[in-house]
Amino acid sequence: MPIAEFKNVHFRYPEGTRVFAGLDFSLERGEKVSLAGPNGSGKTTFFLILLGLLKAEAGHVVLWDRVMRAEADFREARKKIGFLFQDPDDQVFSPSVEEDVAFGPLNLGMGAHEARHTAEDAMRLLGILDLRERVPSKLSWGQKKLVALAGVLAMNPELLILDEPTAGVDDAHREVITRWLRETPQTCLIASHDAGLLADVAGRTHRLDG
């Protein structure tokens, strides 16, 4: 059973720009799939439709074998989806790294003690446990990317969406992200211009022509 499907999806923006005309897509559990295409081809729009933040004008979005018909359907599905923003400053906002990584689990209703341990596990996984008391705004771009990723992983998503996960990071932090992506069994949907990253971690590429 696919985790996510687009069935004959059509979308255009209100000013008339056509993005998709009959898009079909399927993502199986455990797959790591990359979205390829030039700027403006619709990668971010694809993500927003998948998350229910934009509404397709025709066709169906299917998540976990359920057709998404209303916002309530998407709201329930989003609890199983982790989204890593391209810009970590859009995602990292708490007074300390530990609080930031624990924010998602707490928001999902986890108790404070369990959320703290879940955050520790996520930070340890990415090698940033030593940053736990640091102020996120004072970190480097690459460190903030890892904090944002740890915050997503702490929510234990079944589907992970990554928008340009290595954009702007130095070689050391890129290697941490690449190694984690290579080793994780999580289902991942990745948009990136980093051809080396995609060649290393993606099992399949879905091209958007714009």
Backbone hydrogen bonds, N-H to C=O, Kabsch-Sander energy under -0.5 kcal/mol:
donor,donor_aa,acceptor,acceptor_aa,energy
3,I,27,L,-2.4
4,A,27,L,-1.4
5,E,62,V,-2.3
6,F,25,F,-2.3
7,K,60,H,-2.8
8,N,6,F,-0.6
9,V,23,L,-2.6
10,H,58,A,-2.3
11,F,20,F,-2.4
13,Y,17,T,-2.4
16,G,13,Y,-2.7
19,V,11,F,-2.5
20,F,11,F,-1.8
22,G,9,V,-0.9
23,L,9,V,-2.7
25,F,6,F,-2.1
27,L,4,A,-2.6
29,R,1,M,-0.5
31,E,28,E,-2.0
33,V,188,C,-2.5
34,S,204,R,-2.6
35,L,190,I,-3.0
36,A,34,S,-0.6
36,A,206,H,-2.2
41,S,38,P,-2.0
46,F,42,G,-2.7
47,F,43,K,-1.9
48,L,44,T,-2.3
49,I,45,T,-2.4
50,L,46,F,-2.4
51,L,47,F,-2.1
52,G,49,I,-1.0
53,L,48,L,-2.4
54,L,48,L,-1.4
56,A,54,L,-0.5
57,E,10,H,-1.9
58,A,10,H,-1.2
60,H,7,K,-2.1
62,V,5,E,-2.7
63,L,66,R,-2.4
64,W,3,I,-3.0
66,R,63,L,-1.1
68,M,61,V,-3.1
69,R,67,V,-0.9
73,D,70,A,-0.8
74,F,70,A,-1.7
75,R,71,E,-3.0
76,E,72,A,-1.7
77,A,73,D,-2.0
78,R,74,F,-2.9
79,K,75,R,-0.5
79,K,76,E,-0.8
80,K,77,A,-2.2
81,I,78,R,-1.2
82,G,159,L,-2.8
84,L,82,G,-0.5
84,L,161,I,-3.2
85,F,83,F,-0.7
90,D,87,D,-1.9
91,Q,88,P,-1.8
92,V,88,P,-2.4
93,F,91,Q,-0.6
97,V,134,R,-1.8
98,E,132,R,-2.6
100,D,96,S,-2.1
101,V,97,V,-2.6
102,A,98,E,-2.0
103,F,99,E,-0.9
103,F,100,D,-0.6
104,G,100,D,-0.6
106,L,102,A,-2.1
107,N,103,F,-2.4
108,L,104,G,-1.5
109,G,106,L,-1.6
110,M,105,P,-2.4
115,A,111,G,-2.9
116,R,112,A,-2.2
117,H,113,H,-1.8
118,T,114,E,-2.5
119,A,115,A,-2.4
120,E,116,R,-2.2
121,D,117,H,-2.3
122,A,118,T,-2.0
123,M,119,A,-2.6
124,R,120,E,-2.8
125,L,121,D,-2.2
126,L,122,A,-1.2
127,G,124,R,-1.1
128,I,123,M,-2.8
131,L,128,I,-2.0
132,R,129,L,-1.5
134,R,131,L,-2.1
138,K,135,V,-2.0
139,L,136,P,-1.8
144,K,140,S,-2.5
145,K,141,W,-2.1
146,L,142,G,-1.8
147,V,143,Q,-2.2
148,A,144,K,-2.6
149,L,145,K,-2.4
150,A,146,L,-2.6
151,G,147,V,-2.2
152,V,148,A,-1.6
153,L,149,L,-2.7
154,A,150,A,-2.2
155,M,152,V,-1.3
156,N,153,L,-2.2
158,E,80,K,-2.0
159,L,80,K,-2.0
160,L,187,T,-2.6
161,I,82,G,-3.5
161,I,159,L,-0.5
162,L,189,L,-2.7
163,D,84,L,-2.3
164,E,162,L,-0.8
164,E,191,A,-3.6
167,A,164,E,-1.1
169,V,166,T,-1.6
174,R,170,D,-2.4
175,E,171,D,-2.1
176,V,172,A,-1.4
177,I,173,H,-2.2
178,T,174,R,-2.8
179,R,175,E,-2.7
180,W,176,V,-2.3
181,L,177,I,-2.5
182,R,178,T,-2.4
183,E,179,R,-1.8
184,T,180,W,-2.4
187,T,158,E,-0.8
188,C,31,E,-2.5
189,L,160,L,-2.6
190,I,33,V,-2.8
191,A,162,L,-2.6
192,S,35,L,-0.8
192,S,190,I,-0.5
195,A,193,H,-1.4
198,L,194,D,-2.2
199,A,195,A,-2.4
200,D,196,G,-1.5
201,V,197,L,-2.1
202,A,198,L,-2.1
203,G,32,K,-2.4
204,R,32,K,-1.2
206,H,34,S,-3.3
207,R,205,T,-0.6
208,L,36,A,-3.4
209,D,207,R,-0.5
210,G,41,S,-0.7
